[in-house]
Amino acid sequence: MRDDRDELRGIAESIARRAGAITECEIHGEVLDNDCAEEAYALGNSLFNTELRGVFSTRREMTDAIKSVIDDASWDCGMCEKNNED
């Protein structure tokens, strides 16, 4: 069974993707950081009282979840780096 934290993380990841703060390696699917977290926070805050109404308890909970998703993203795809070294 999915935990509420997993659901909130999935929503935070969706916000970060929509804002362009994270993307995926087109080849390997690894989540990549695009160094624009502020755009994700701004999008989340703009959606907090509409699409996200009642999803997160507080704006802080939302921004912490977005930060966690972005912090877990890589700067470069590890698989692409390995392939480039060969």
C-alpha positions as CSV (number, residue, x, y, z in Angstrom):
1,M,0.0,0.0,0.0
2,R,1.3,3.5,-0.9
3,D,2.1,5.8,2.0
4,D,0.7,9.3,2.0
5,R,4.3,10.5,1.8
6,D,4.7,8.6,-1.5
7,E,1.6,10.3,-2.9
8,L,2.8,13.8,-1.8
9,R,6.2,13.1,-3.2
10,G,4.6,12.1,-6.5
11,I,2.7,15.4,-6.6
12,A,5.8,17.4,-5.7
13,E,7.6,15.6,-8.5
14,S,4.8,16.5,-10.9
15,I,5.1,20.1,-9.9
16,A,8.8,20.1,-10.4
17,R,8.4,18.5,-13.9
18,R,5.7,21.0,-14.9
19,A,7.9,23.9,-13.8
20,G,10.9,22.5,-15.7
21,A,13.0,22.1,-12.5
22,I,13.6,18.4,-13.3
23,T,13.5,16.3,-16.4
24,E,14.3,12.8,-17.4
25,C,17.2,11.4,-19.4
26,E,15.6,10.6,-22.7
27,I,17.6,7.4,-22.9
28,H,17.8,6.0,-19.4
29,G,15.0,7.7,-17.5
30,E,17.2,9.1,-14.7
31,V,15.7,12.2,-13.1
32,L,17.9,15.3,-13.8
33,D,18.1,18.6,-11.9
34,N,17.8,21.6,-14.2
35,D,18.9,24.1,-11.6
36,C,15.6,26.1,-11.5
37,A,14.0,25.1,-8.2
38,E,12.5,28.6,-7.8
39,E,10.2,28.0,-10.7
40,A,8.9,24.9,-9.1
41,Y,8.3,26.7,-5.8
42,A,6.5,29.5,-7.6
43,L,4.3,27.0,-9.6
44,G,3.5,25.1,-6.4
45,N,2.6,28.3,-4.6
46,S,0.4,29.4,-7.4
47,L,-1.5,26.1,-7.4
48,F,-1.7,25.7,-3.6
49,N,-5.2,27.2,-3.3
50,T,-6.6,25.7,-6.5
51,E,-5.4,22.4,-8.0
52,L,-3.6,21.5,-4.8
53,R,-6.3,22.6,-2.3
54,G,-6.2,20.2,0.6
55,V,-3.4,18.1,-0.8
56,F,-0.6,19.5,1.4
57,S,-1.3,20.7,5.0
58,T,0.9,23.8,4.6
59,R,2.9,25.6,2.0
60,R,6.0,24.6,3.9
61,E,5.1,20.9,3.6
62,M,4.7,21.4,-0.2
63,T,8.0,23.3,-0.7
64,D,9.8,20.8,1.5
65,A,8.5,18.0,-0.7
66,I,9.5,19.8,-3.9
67,K,12.9,20.5,-2.4
68,S,13.3,16.8,-1.6
69,V,12.5,15.7,-5.1
70,I,14.9,18.2,-6.6
71,D,17.7,17.4,-4.1
72,D,17.3,13.7,-5.1
73,A,17.8,14.5,-8.8
74,S,21.2,14.1,-10.5
75,W,23.0,16.8,-12.4
76,D,24.0,14.3,-15.1
77,C,22.8,10.9,-16.1
78,G,25.1,8.3,-14.6
79,M,24.5,5.9,-17.4
80,C,25.3,8.4,-20.1
81,E,28.4,9.4,-18.2
82,K,29.5,5.7,-18.1
83,N,28.8,5.3,-21.8
84,N,30.8,8.5,-22.6
85,E,33.8,7.1,-20.7
86,D,34.1,4.0,-23.0
